[in-house]
Amino acid sequence: MKWSRELRTARRGLRTALKAASAITTANVRTAVSWPPAPVTHSDGLVQIPDFGSNPGNLAMFVYLPPALASHSPLIVLLHGCGQTASTFAADTGWITLADRLGIPLLLPEQSGENNRGRCFNWFQPLHVKRDFGEGQSIREMVTTAIERFGCDARRVFMAGLSAGGAMTAALLAAYPDVFAAGAVVAGLPVGSASSTTEALSRMAQAGPARSRDEWAEQVRKAAPIGYAGGWPRVSIWQGSSDDVVDPGNARLLADQWSALQGLEVGATTIVAKGKTRTIWGPAEQPEVELWMLPDLPHRWPDGAMDHVAGFWGLRMA
């Protein structure tokens, strides 16, 4: 039996909503929390830094320091997906190996079950992604602390995230374009696609709402500082066509959003291997936006993607 397109969409949307509903819950913006002053080293090699600012989003700050820290190094911020911890995300995706190889510290914000039962970053809550508020402000304070304590180059701060962490990455690239040089979004959603739990579930099931490229770009401009006239972060976007949690159409909207923001209309597509496609906007040697569509990838981080992302960001051996 062949299902109609409408019925397939409805079945897929229901299945996605049921999966996502167990993870996404409404969150509250918290007031400042008082932390003890001493960093704590954990058995997984991560160091928890409790005294990093007012922390209105009530997040935990972890860092990973490679054995040989490069002088005036970049800083990489990693946002885990729902149900993950900072340490497992960094290790399982290969970022700790890359940090050791390049001598670059990793900043690893971690969500709590108190904020969100599924331990998802609250990318869909306006007061957590608005500049100088909530979880976004907590992450900004972590960046400031890491730059000061580890002597990082403030001009080379990069962010990557998966799923809810990917959607939060896109939101923070928009809200803090003066902080982040570039980012990578895996299985995420475009900026401004949802502003409530209900909308988040809907957009995970079916990409939207219907907007023009320029209208999507305007969502980023609205999130940026008032009167911002600087450059925009470069963005690497990754999406599996076999993802049954986040509709792959979100990746295409995300690419439209950021390429329109950069004033780029047409992307050049190449088939890499086994159906994998890469579309770039801007100069081939340093594109402003790239979109990777991977045919067999489910809802997870692509194997080996961190090496390509590091290259896209222009990171080199220490």
N, C-alpha and C positions, 0 to 999 in steps of 0.2 A: 504494500500500500504506500502511496506517495502522499506525504503530508503537504498541505498548502503552506505557503510562506507564512501566512498569518498564524496558523496553528503551531508551526514550528517555533515561531517567535514567542508565542504565548507560553508554550511548554518550556522553552529555554529560560524565559523570564521568571517563571514560577520556580524552576529548579535553582536558578541563581539566587533568587530572593530568599529561598529557604536556607541556602548555604550561608548567605551573607547575614541573615537576620540573627544567627547565633553569634556573630562577631561584632556587628555594629550596634552600639547603644547610645542613647543620648548622654552627653557629658556636661559637666558643670565647670565653668571657669573658676579657679580657686584663687584665694588671696595669697599673699606672700607667706612662705613657710620658713621657719627658722631651722637651720641644719647645724649639726656639729661641725667644727672647723677642719678636722683631720681627714685627709684622703684615706681610702681603704683599698688595699691590694687584695684581689681575689685569686683563687686557685687557677682560674682560666687565663690569667695574665692581664686581665683588665684592672684598671685602677678607677675606683669610684671617687669623684670629687664632689662633695656635698655643698661647698661654699662658693657657688658660682654666680649668685645674684638673687634677685627677689623671687624668681621661679614661680610666676603666676600660673603656669600650666601644670605645676606639681609633677614634673618629670624627673627622672634620675639621669645624672651625667656620668658616663663611663668613657674612659680613654684607653687606647692601646698604644704603647710606646715601643717602637722597634728597638732591638739591641743597639743599633748604631743610628742615631737620629741625625739626619742631614741638617747642616746649618741653614737657617733661614728657609726652612722647608715649606712646601705647601701644607694645607690641612684638608683632610677628607672627612666629610660628615656623612654618616650612614644611618638611614632610617629603616628599621626592620618592618616586616609585614605583621598582620594580625596573628596573635598567638605565639609569636617568636620572642626570643630574648635578644638583647644586643650582642652578646657573646656568640651565640650559635649562628646568628645571621652573618656576623663578620667572618667567622671561621668557615662555615659551610659554603659561602659564596667565593671564597678565595682571597678576600680582601686582607686578611692578616698576612698571608703569604706575600702578597704584593707590597704591603707596608714594610715588611722585613727587607724585601728586595730593593725598594726605593728609599728606605730610610724616612718614611713619611708617617707622622702620627695619625691615628684614626680617632675621631670624635663620635661617640656612640650614644645618642640619647635613647632612653628606654621608657616605654609607656608602662603604666601600672593597671592592674585590674580595678583599682579604685576609681580611676578616671574613665575606664572603658572596659566592660566585662570581657570583651574579646582581645584586650590589649592592642587595639587598633589606635593609631594616631587619628585625632578627630579632624580630619581634613575637610569635612563637610559642615563643621560648626563655624559660623562667621566669626565668633569671638575667640577662636583658636587660630585663625589664619590671618586675621586683621593685624596689620603692623602695630607693634608695641602692645600686643595683647596675648594672653593665654599661652598655649603650647609654643606658638611661633616665637613669642618673646623669650620664653625659657630657652629655646634652642639658640636664639640670637645671643643671649647672655652666655651660654656655653661656648659659643664661637669666640666671643671676646675674651673669656677666661683662658681658653686654650691658646689663643694667639699670644697673650701676655705671658703665660707660664712656660710655653715651649718655644718661644721665639719664632713663631711661624710667620710667613709672608702674608700679610693681610690682603694683598692683591691676588693671591692664588688660593682661594677657599672654594672647594668643590663639594657638591652634595649629590648623593645617589640614594634611591629608595625603591622598595618593592611594594606593590599593591597599595594598601593604605599609606605606607611609607612613601610610595611613588607619587601618589596624589598629593601628599603633604609636601613632598619635594617640589612639585610644580607650583603649589601655592606659595611656598616660601621663596622660590626664585622670583615670583611676581612681586611679593610684598617687600623683599629685600634685594633688589637688583644691584644695589650699591655694596652688598656684602659678598655675594656669590659670583664667581667668574663663570662658572658653567655647572651643568647638572646632568644627571642621568635618571630617567623615569622608566621603570619596568612595571608593566601591567597596572599603570596608573590611570588617572582621569584628568581631563582638562580643567584649567582654572575657571571657577565660576559655574561648574556643571551642576552643583548641588549646594543647598544651604540648610538641609534638614536631614534627619535619618531616613524619612520616607523618600525624599528625592535621591539620596545616596543609593538606596536599594534599587530604585527605579533606573538610575543611570548606570549602575553596575550591570543590570540585566539588559538594558538597551541604551546605547549611546545617544546623547542628546543634551539639551533640546535643540531644535532646528534653529541654527543661526548662520549668518554669512561668515566668511573668513574674517572680515573686518570687525564684525560684532564679537567674535571670539577673541580677537586681539584686544578689543576694548576692555574685556574682562580683566586682562593682565594690567592694562594701564590704570584701571580703577583701583587695583590692589596696591599699586606702587605708591611711593611717597608723593604728596601733592606737589605738582610742578616739576616732577622728576624729568630731567632732560638728558640723562646719561645713557650709556649703552646697556643692552640687555644681555643676560647670560646666554651662552650657547647651550643647546640641549640635545642630548642623545636619547632617543625613545626606542624602547624594546617591547615587543608584544608577541605572544604566541597565538597563532590562529586556532589552536586547540584549547584555549583558555575557556573554561566553562564557569568561571567566577566573575571575571570582568569582560564585558563585551569588547572584542577586538576593535570595534568601530571607535572606541574611545581613543585609541592610539592615533588613528587617522585624524580625529578632531584636534588632538593635542598637537600634531604636526602642523595642521592648518593654522592653529592658533599662533604658534610661535614663529612659523615662517611668515605669516601675514604681519606679525609684530615687527619682524625684521625687514619688511617691505619686499619680500621675495615671493614671486607668484608661482613659478613652475619649478618642480624638483626633477632631478635626473635620477632615474631608477636603473639599477643593475641587478641581475640575478647572480648571487654569490655562489651558491651550491645547493643542490637538492631542494630546490624551491625556495630557499631563503632569499629575500629581497632586501636591498638597502636603497633607500631614496634619500638624496641629499639636496639641501637648499644652500646655495652660496658656493664659494670657491672649493674645488675638489680637494685641494691640499688642506683646507681648514674650513669646512662647512659650518654655517651658523646653526643648522638643524639637520639631524639625520633621523630616519625612521627605519628600524629593522623589523621585518615581519617574518616570523619563524613558524613554518607550517605544523611541526609536530610538538611544539612546546606547550605544555599545560600551564597552570597558574603557579609559576615558580621562577626563580632567577635562572637565566640561561647559563649553561656551563661555559666557563672561560670568558664570559662577557666583561669581567673586570679588566682584563688586559686590553681589550679594544677600547673600553671606556677611558682608561688611563691614557691611551694613545690619542683619543679624541680630545682629551683635556690638555694634551701637550706635555704630559709628565714623562720624564726621562730618568734613567738610572742615576742614583746618587753618586 
